């Protein structure tokens, strides 16, 4: 599996790929499996994935911001 991001992905796969592309190399699939896999890939999304932030990290950032503001 490999990841392509930004201009590199957009140049090869078009503007919808500018957020990034996952390239997955698989074993040879049977015809029915291949059709199901292609249908799944075609759905895709144009929105970037938001990664969850651990509560402790979020609290520590908030406290650091408060200290910086003098609160």
Protein Blocks (a to p, Z undefined) as FASTA:
>chain_A
ZZdehjllmmmnojklmnopcddddddddfklmmmmmmmmmnopcbdcdddddfklmmmm
mmmmmmmnoZZ
